Amino acid sequence: MTENGALGGEAVALPRIDDILAQAVVVSLPMRVRFRGITTREAMLIRGPAGWGEFAPFVEYDDDEAAHWLLAGLEAAWLGPPPAHRTSIPVNATIPAVTAEQVPAIVARFPGASTAKVKVAEPGQDWRADVDRVRAVREHIPNVRVDANGGWSVDEAVRVLGELAADGPLEYAEQPCASVDELVEVKRHLPGVRIAADESIRKASDPLRVVRAGAADVAVVKVPPLGGMRKVVALAQELEEFGASVVVSSALDTAVGISAGLSAAAALPTLPFACGLATGQLFERDVADGFELCDGKLKTGTVVPHISELAGSMASEERVHWWFERARRCHEILAVRVTGVFV
């Protein structure tokens, strides 16, 4: 049953790949609107002794990066969540890069949300569309944060964020530019705007570099790319030592992955900002019920997928084979990488 490591720092060994795949299913979930360039989200759901986990790295990620996502799914399925400090998590509404006219219908899917995260810097769109979209959101939810996914140059970020901040305060601007040095420059030009780092943390060999450089006030962390709930909690403690607050966000997860995100957020000692964990509202259907927004919050809890009811959401045989082979390759990476404590 073992390879050469332990999950989450506890006495649980890395399960064999055949045991993982024996109870795994692959789903394909249609989305209400295009988000992150896709209209269908595929994910492999893993069943273990502690419940369900998710393996859903985006298709363009290489195996080395995707292996972290497998580790996160195995932690959820074989260990379950870490100890919690709270049972409900405040969440933000998530507004894709839609037209201003589409905003009201999307906002309506997030009842009670007091914060909105608005996607900006969409490739092929003019920055004026970002301004119009944010203005439309402010008519419904005044507390706004924006996410550029590293899509601006320093000059573009300073110009557009200046325009957005002129209409009202921004809670923060997430990853306005790609590099740490660029983030430092944006902060220098816009001292009144908080900067949040996402890609500069989850894609970095040294996730603390961005805060050591003074380039970010807020760290957006996600369970799958960091390798699990316990790794998120450990990183959050280190980030807070540098004065960076932590926001737990979704990687466009199914309800299974959202459950892990909520559990990670629940395990943090402090949670000053709403989390980005209500992205299930972007799916036409999900793999489980139970994540209904109440007063802008989601309750934590165990998720059991309705596998028997998901016949229309199962991936094709070809895609199942693709995901199983990907999981095998990532498992091989973990089997080499894990030499002792699996954290």
N, C-alpha and C positions, 0 to 999 in steps of 0.2 A: 504493500500500500504506500510505501514511502519512496521518495527520491533522495533528497539530501538537505532538507530544510524544515523549518517550522513556520506555520502561518501566524502572522500578527504577533510574534514574540511569545506565543503560547505553545503548549505542547501538542500542536496539531501539525502533522507532517504534510508535505505537498502531496496531494492525491495523485494517483496514476491517471494518465490522460484517458485511458479506456473507461475508468470509473466516472470521470467527468462527463464524457460524451454519452455514456449509457443513458443518462437521464437529462440530456440537454435537448432543447428545441430552438429552432430559429424562426423568428417572426419578422414580418414585413408590415410596417404600420404606415398608412397614408396620412399625410399632414394636411391641415386646413389651408395653410399658405406656405409658399416657399420660404425656407429658413435655412441659413447657412448653405445656400445653393442647392438644397435637395427638397424633394416633395414626398419621398418615402424613406422611412427610417428602419433599417434592419438591425436586429440584435439577437444574440444567442443567449438564452436563459439557461442557467445552470442550477440544478437541484442538488443540495448536499444535506448532511445531517443537521445543520443549523437552520436550514430554510433555502431561500432562493438568492442567487446572485446573477449578475449581468455581465456579459462580455460584448461590448459594442463599440470598439474603436472605429473611427471613420475610415472608409475604405482606402483613402490615400495614405494613411499612416503606415510606416514600415513596421516590420515585425518587432524590432527592438523597442519601439515606442508602444506598440500594441500589447506587448507582454505586461506592462504595468496595469493595463485594463483587465487582463486575465487575472492577475494577482488580486485586484480589487474584487472581482467577481467571486473568486475562491474564498477570500476572507469572509464575504457576506454569507456564502453558502456553507462554509465549514466552521466558522467561528461565531457568526452573528454580530450584533452591534456592540460597541463599547458602552460602559456605564453612562447614563444620561443625567443631565442637570435640569431638563425641561421636557415637557410632553407636547408642546406645540411650537411651531416656528413661523415667525412673520415672513412673508414672501412678497416679492415684487411682481407686478404685471410685466410681461415681456412683449414688446412691440417690435415686430420684424420691420424690415425696410419697405414698408407699404406706403401707399399714397396717403395724404392727409385725410382724404374722404373715407378711407378704409379704417381709420383709427377707432371711431366710436364702437364699431362692431367687435373689434378685438378687445378693447378695454372692457366691454361688457362681459367677457369671459372670465374676468378676474374680480369677482364681487368683493368689496371691502378692502381691496389693495390700496394702500396709501402711498406707495412708491411705484414708479414705472421705470423700467430699463428700456431704452429706445435704441435700436440699432441704427448706426449712422455709417457714413463712408462706404456705402455699398458700391462695388465696382460698376461702372457704367452710369451711375446716378450723379446728378449735379448737387453740390453742397446746399443749394437753395431748397432742394427737396428735404434735406435733413432739417433745416430750419422750420419749414412748413410742418413737417411731421411732429417735431417737438412741440411746436405751438399748439397743434391739434391735441396732443396728449395733455398739455397743461390745462386745457379747458375741462378735463375730467379728473386728472390726478396731478396736483401741483408739484409734488416732490419727484423730480426727474433726475435720473442718471443716464448717461449715454455710453454706448460701447462701439468703438471704431474698429476693433479687431486688428489694430496696427496698420490701418489703411491710409493714414495721412502722413505727409511730410511734416516737419516742424512748423513751417510757414502755414500750411493748410490747417493744422491743428490750432495754432494760435488764432488764425482768422475766424474759423468756424466756431470754435469754443467761445471766442469773444462775442460773436453774434448771439450765440445761444445764451450766454450768461447775461447779456444785455436785456433779455426778456424776463429773466428771473434767475434765482440761484440754481446751480447744478449741485446735486448731492456729491457727485464725482464724475470724472470722465475716465472710462475704462480703456486702457491700452490705446491711447490716441495715436501713438507711433510704435514702430516695431522694436527699436533698439533701446537699451537702457540709457545710452547717451542722449538719444532724442527725447526721452521722457524727462531727463534732467533739464534739457533746454526748454521744453514746454513749461515745466514748473517755474523756471526762472522768469519766463515772459508772462506767466499767468499765476502769480502767487496766491490769488484768491480762489483758485479752482483746485479742489482735491484731485489727485491723479491716482487711479487704481491700476494695478498690474495683474494681468491674467497670463497671456502667453509668455511674458518675461519670467514667470514663475514656473508654470507647468511644463514649459519646453526647455528650461534652462538646466544645465548640468549643476549649477549652483543657484538654487531657487532664492537664496538670501541676498544675492548680489544686488538686486534691484532696490532693496530697502537699505542695504549698507551704503549704496551710492546716493541715498536721499532722493530717489527717483519716484517713489510711490508712498502715498499715505494709507492706501487700502490695498489689501491682497485678496484677489478673487481666487479661491481654491476650489478644485473639483476632485471628487473622490476617485474616479477611474484613472485619469492620467497620473495621479500621485501614488497609486498603488493600494488604496484602501482607506477605510474610515480612520483607523488608528494612525496612519501616516499623516492624514489631514490634521488630526488633533495635535500630533507631535510638532508638525511644521508650524501650526498656528501659535503654539507656545513660543517657538523661536522667533517668529515674526513679531509677536507682540513685545518681545524684549527690545526690538528696534522701533517701537512706537507705531507699528502698522496694524490697523484693525483688520479683521478677517471677515469675508463674506463667502459663504459656501454656495456654489452655483451648480447648475446642471450641465451635463455634456449632452444635452438633448436625449436624456435617458427615458426609458420606459418606466412604468410605475415601480418596477423592481429596483432600478437604479436610483430613482427618486427616493425610495425608502432608505437606501444607504446614505444618500446625501442628507436627508432629514436626521438620520441617526448621528451622522458626524456633527451636524450643527447642534444637535441636542447635547452632545458630549463636550462642547466647548464651554469653558468657564464663563465667558462673556460673549454676548452677541449684540453689538451695538447697531448693526444695520440689518435691514430685511435681506433675506437670502433669495437667490435666483433659482428657486426649486419648484416653480409652478409651470414649467414648460410642458407638462402633460396637457395643458389646455390647447396646445398647438396641434395635437393629434386629433384626427377624426374619431379614432377609438384607441384604447389602450389595452394593456394585457391584464389589468385588474382594476377594480373599483376601490373606493375608500379614500381617495385624495380630493375631497371636496373642500373648496375654500370657505372658511367661515370667519368673517371679520378680518379678512386679509391674512389668515393664518392656516397652516396645514398641520394636522396632528401627526405625530410619529406613530409607528406601529408596524407590525409584520404584514407583508404582502404575499398573498398566494395567487399566482396567475390562474386565470380561468382557461387553462389549456384546452379543456374539452369544448369550450365555447368559441375557440379562436380558429376554427377551420378556415374561415375566410382570410385570416391574417398570417397563416403559415407560409413561409418562404417556399420557393420552388425547390425541387430536388437538386437542381444544379447549384442554387445558392446555399442550400444546406451543406452540400459537399464542400463548397468554397469556404464556408465558415468553419467547418470541422477541420479542414486542412490547415487553415490559419491558426486555429486553436492549438493544433498539434505542434506547429512551428514555434508558437509563443511558449508553449509548455516546455519545449526543448531548451529555450533560452532561460526560462526560470530554473530549470533543473541544473543548469550550469551556474547561473548567477546566485542562486540561493545556497549559501554554505554556512548554515547555522541558523540564526534567528531571522525569521521572515517578516521584516518590518521595513 
